[in-house]
Every structure is written in C-alpha cells, then in structure tokens.
Amino acid sequence: FSAVRVGDWKLIYFHVSGKLELYNLRTDLSETKDLAGAQPKKLRELTTTLTKFLQDTDAQMPTDRRTGKPVPLPEATVN
C-alpha cells in the first residue's frame, strides 16, 4: 500500500485492490471509520497529492501478479 497524510487527513491506497480509504485522524486516530464515500472532495484532493508525489519521486509501482502489469497510480481509481 501507499499512504499520505495532510494535516488531520490520511489516505491509504491499496495497490492490488485499488481501494482507497480516507480517515480523519483528529476524530478517528484508530482509523476505524473510512470516510472515502462521505468526503469525495477530500478523497480527490489527497488522491491527487499522493499521485503527484509518486510521479515526482518516480516511484516504482508493484506488479500485479494476476496481470503482470504495474499497478495503476491511485488517481486512475477515482472517477
């Protein structure tokens, strides 16, 4: 997985499933309430931030064992 934290917010991107989870660490330090569906604007903002970081650092994405292709960047999973 890859993750980014901006202020009180944390985004986790699970590479193989493409799932994104979003947490407000100020109110949910244990990361038990995924807010990805309830906060689409914040989800998109942090997804863009994480994608830009991965691109800027030329991060090598893992290979999906099922397809043999690199896992897509997180931005590709958000409509």
N, CA, C and O of each residue as an XYZ file, in Angstrom:
316
protein
N       0.837     -1.185      0.000
C       0.000      0.000      0.000
C       0.871      1.234      0.000
O       2.060      1.172      0.313
N       0.271      2.354     -0.353
C       0.892      3.673     -0.263
C      -0.044      4.545      0.556
O      -1.258      4.340      0.555
N       0.525      5.515      1.252
C      -0.298      6.390      2.085
C       0.277      7.799      2.077
O       1.461      8.015      1.818
N      -0.609      8.752      2.373
C      -0.196     10.142      2.506
C      -1.015     10.759      3.635
O      -2.185     10.432      3.833
N      -0.366     11.660      4.369
C      -1.070     12.399      5.416
C      -0.906     13.886      5.135
O       0.193     14.375      4.876
N      -2.034     14.588      5.195
C      -2.045     16.039      5.033
C      -2.892     16.584      6.169
O      -4.108     16.392      6.187
N      -2.257     17.262      7.118
C      -2.983     17.770      8.281
C      -3.602     16.625      9.059
O      -2.916     15.672      9.428
N      -4.904     16.721      9.309
C      -5.617     15.690     10.069
C      -6.030     14.505      9.208
O      -6.533     13.512      9.733
N      -5.828     14.587      7.904
C      -6.351     13.582      6.982
C      -5.281     12.598      6.531
O      -4.131     12.973      6.304
N      -5.676     11.336      6.406
C      -4.780     10.284      5.922
C      -5.499      9.473      4.851
O      -6.640      9.048      5.034
N      -4.812      9.268      3.735
C      -5.324      8.453      2.638
C      -4.444      7.219      2.502
O      -3.217      7.317      2.517
N      -5.070      6.071      2.372
C      -4.355      4.822      2.133
C      -4.828      4.264      0.797
O      -6.028      4.158      0.546
N      -3.870      3.910     -0.055
C      -4.168      3.319     -1.357
C      -3.655      1.885     -1.347
O      -2.454      1.648     -1.217
N      -4.568      0.936     -1.485
C      -4.203     -0.475     -1.534
C      -3.964     -0.843     -2.995
O      -4.891     -0.833     -3.805
N      -2.729     -1.164     -3.320
C      -2.302     -1.339     -4.709
C      -3.106     -2.366     -5.492
O      -3.650     -2.043     -6.548
N      -3.190     -3.577     -5.006
C      -3.793     -4.651     -5.800
C      -5.294     -4.462     -5.972
O      -5.818     -4.624     -7.074
N      -5.990     -4.120     -4.889
C      -7.451     -3.971     -4.979
C      -7.859     -2.628     -5.576
O      -8.972     -2.488     -6.083
N      -6.964     -1.638     -5.518
C      -7.300     -0.300     -5.985
C      -8.150      0.477     -5.000
O      -8.599      1.583     -5.302
N      -8.376     -0.091     -3.822
C      -9.228      0.552     -2.818
C      -8.519      1.748     -2.189
O      -7.317      1.718     -1.923
N      -9.296      2.790     -1.962
C      -8.821      3.983     -1.267
C      -9.586      4.107      0.042
O     -10.810      3.973      0.066
N      -8.869      4.362      1.127
C      -9.501      4.600      2.424
C      -9.046      5.959      2.926
O      -7.878      6.323      2.796
N      -9.980      6.705      3.499
C      -9.722      8.063      3.965
C     -10.126      8.173      5.425
O     -11.224      7.768      5.807
N      -9.235      8.723      6.236
C      -9.501      8.851      7.668
C      -9.192     10.264      8.146
O      -8.252     10.902      7.673
N      -9.998     10.741      9.088
C      -9.726     11.991      9.783
C      -9.091     11.596     11.109
O      -9.780     11.128     12.016
N      -7.787     11.783     11.224
C      -7.065     11.318     12.403
C      -7.369     12.138     13.652
O      -7.122     11.678     14.767
N      -7.896     13.333     13.482
C      -8.261     14.128     14.653
C      -9.433     13.481     15.394
O      -9.476     13.487     16.624
N     -10.374     12.929     14.644
C     -11.565     12.340     15.261
C     -11.539     10.815     15.280
O     -12.380     10.192     15.928
N     -10.586     10.208     14.578
C     -10.549      8.745     14.445
C      -9.101      8.273     14.346
O      -8.663      7.792     13.301
N      -8.371      8.415     15.439
C      -6.953      8.060     15.454
C      -6.720      6.579     15.177
O      -5.665      6.206     14.663
N      -7.683      5.737     15.509
C      -7.546      4.291     15.302
C      -7.886      3.857     13.875
O      -7.781      2.675     13.549
N      -8.288      4.790     13.034
C      -8.616      4.517     11.633
C      -9.674      3.418     11.507
O      -9.462      2.405     10.840
N     -10.809      3.639     12.158
C     -11.896      2.657     12.123
C     -13.062      3.088     11.235
O     -13.877      2.254     10.842
N     -13.151      4.383     10.914
C     -14.270      4.869     10.100
C     -13.743      5.437      8.781
O     -13.231      6.556      8.731
N     -13.879      4.652      7.727
C     -13.437      5.053      6.394
C     -14.396      6.118      5.850
O     -15.591      5.862      5.700
N     -13.874      7.300      5.558
C     -14.695      8.421      5.088
C     -14.604      8.647      3.581
O     -15.038      9.687      3.086
N     -14.048      7.689      2.853
C     -13.862      7.867      1.406
C     -15.179      8.170      0.699
O     -15.216      9.032     -0.180
N     -16.246      7.490      1.058
C     -17.537      7.721      0.415
C     -18.218      8.998      0.863
O     -18.969      9.608      0.102
N     -17.957      9.404      2.098
C     -18.624     10.578      2.668
C     -17.907     11.890      2.359
O     -18.501     12.960      2.488
N     -16.644     11.821      1.954
C     -15.841     13.023      1.716
C     -15.191     12.978      0.326
O     -13.965     12.929      0.229
N     -15.989     12.994     -0.751
C     -15.411     12.841     -2.093
C     -14.421     13.946     -2.481
O     -13.448     13.685     -3.189
N     -14.664     15.161     -2.025
C     -13.742     16.258     -2.355
C     -12.383     16.042     -1.684
O     -11.342     16.207     -2.320
N     -12.395     15.677     -0.418
C     -11.150     15.426      0.309
C     -10.447     14.193     -0.259
O      -9.220     14.160     -0.354
N     -11.231     13.182     -0.636
C     -10.666     11.974     -1.239
C      -9.919     12.327     -2.525
O      -8.788     11.885     -2.732
N     -10.545     13.113     -3.375
C      -9.911     13.503     -4.638
C      -8.656     14.346     -4.380
O      -7.638     14.166     -5.047
N      -8.732     15.253     -3.424
C      -7.596     16.125     -3.095
C      -6.385     15.300     -2.658
O      -5.283     15.499     -3.168
N      -6.584     14.381     -1.722
C      -5.464     13.581     -1.237
C      -4.996     12.555     -2.263
O      -3.813     12.218     -2.307
N      -5.907     12.061     -3.079
C      -5.513     11.141     -4.148
C      -4.610     11.857     -5.148
O      -3.618     11.291     -5.607
N      -4.947     13.086     -5.481
C      -4.108     13.884     -6.377
C      -2.748     14.139     -5.748
O      -1.725     14.052     -6.427
N      -2.725     14.455     -4.453
C      -1.469     14.694     -3.742
C      -0.588     13.450     -3.762
O       0.605     13.539     -4.050
N      -1.168     12.295     -3.457
C      -0.399     11.050     -3.440
C       0.102     10.702     -4.838
O       1.258     10.313     -5.002
N      -0.750     10.837     -5.836
C      -0.349     10.528     -7.208
C       0.802     11.421     -7.648
O       1.768     10.942     -8.241
N       0.706     12.714     -7.361
C       1.768     13.656     -7.728
C       3.075     13.282     -7.042
O       4.134     13.320     -7.669
N       3.016     12.924     -5.768
C       4.227     12.522     -5.052
C       4.854     11.285     -5.699
O       6.064     11.242     -5.920
N       4.035     10.288     -6.000
C       4.554      9.060     -6.613
C       5.173      9.345     -7.980
O       6.192      8.753     -8.336
N       4.566     10.246     -8.742
C       5.119     10.615    -10.048
C       6.403     11.422     -9.896
O       7.388     11.159    -10.586
N       6.397     12.402     -8.995
C       7.562     13.273     -8.809
C       8.784     12.515     -8.307
O       9.916     12.877     -8.625
N       8.559     11.470     -7.528
C       9.676     10.686     -6.986
C       9.996      9.480     -7.859
O      10.862      8.673     -7.522
N       9.291      9.362     -8.985
C       9.478      8.243     -9.909
C       9.375      6.906     -9.173
O      10.167      5.989     -9.387
N       8.376      6.833     -8.305
C       8.171      5.615     -7.515
C       7.799      4.451     -8.426
O       6.971      4.588     -9.327
N       8.415      3.326     -8.179
C       8.098      2.131     -8.952
C       6.893      1.458     -8.311
O       6.945      1.049     -7.151
N       5.818      1.346     -9.066
C       4.621      0.689     -8.556
C       4.822     -0.820     -8.634
O       5.483     -1.313     -9.548
N       4.258     -1.552     -7.683
C       4.416     -3.007     -7.715
C       3.704     -3.620     -8.923
O       2.835     -3.000     -9.537
N       4.091     -4.832     -9.239
C       3.469     -5.558    -10.344
C       2.309     -6.387     -9.818
O       2.435     -7.092     -8.817
N       1.188     -6.293    -10.502
C       0.025     -7.112    -10.162
C       0.314     -8.536    -10.633
O       0.508     -8.765    -11.827
N       0.344     -9.470     -9.727
C       0.676    -10.857    -10.073
C      -0.330    -11.474    -11.037
O       0.013    -12.359    -11.822
N      -1.557    -11.007    -10.974
C      -2.597    -11.573    -11.847
C      -2.417    -11.170    -13.302
O      -2.677    -11.959    -14.211
N      -1.970     -9.930    -13.518
C      -1.878     -9.414    -14.885
C      -0.445     -9.269    -15.381
O      -0.208     -9.212    -16.588
N       0.512     -9.209    -14.458
C       1.901     -8.988    -14.840
C       2.201     -7.541    -15.182
O       3.302     -7.223    -15.630
N       1.229     -6.658    -14.975
C       1.394     -5.237    -15.287
C       1.547     -4.433    -14.000
O       1.086     -4.858    -12.941
N       2.200     -3.263    -14.092
C       2.302     -2.415    -12.907
C       0.914     -1.991    -12.414
O      -0.005     -1.772    -13.204
N       0.792     -1.886    -11.115
C      -0.442     -1.404    -10.504
C      -0.625      0.055    -10.919
O       0.350      0.806    -10.930
N      -1.847      0.480    -11.262
C      -2.049      1.874    -11.672
C      -1.842      2.845    -10.511
O      -1.970      2.480     -9.342
N      -1.527      4.063    -10.854
C      -1.428      5.112     -9.842
C      -2.803      5.336     -9.228
O      -3.817      5.075     -9.876
N      -2.851      5.816     -7.985
C      -4.143      5.960     -7.308
C      -5.127      6.866     -8.031
O      -6.335      6.644     -7.953
N      -4.642      7.875     -8.727
C      -5.541      8.809     -9.405
C      -6.406      8.098    -10.445
O      -7.517      8.540    -10.738
N      -5.901      7.006    -10.997
C      -6.646      6.257    -12.008
C      -7.854      5.533    -11.417
O      -8.732      5.091    -12.158
N      -7.907      5.408    -10.094
C      -9.011      4.690     -9.451
C     -10.161      5.600     -9.057
O     -11.227      5.115     -8.676
N      -9.964      6.914     -9.141
C     -11.004      7.878     -8.759
C     -11.674      8.391    -10.021
O     -11.003      8.836    -10.952
N     -12.993      8.330    -10.049
C     -13.734      8.803    -11.235
C     -13.820     10.301    -11.260
O     -14.405     10.870    -12.182
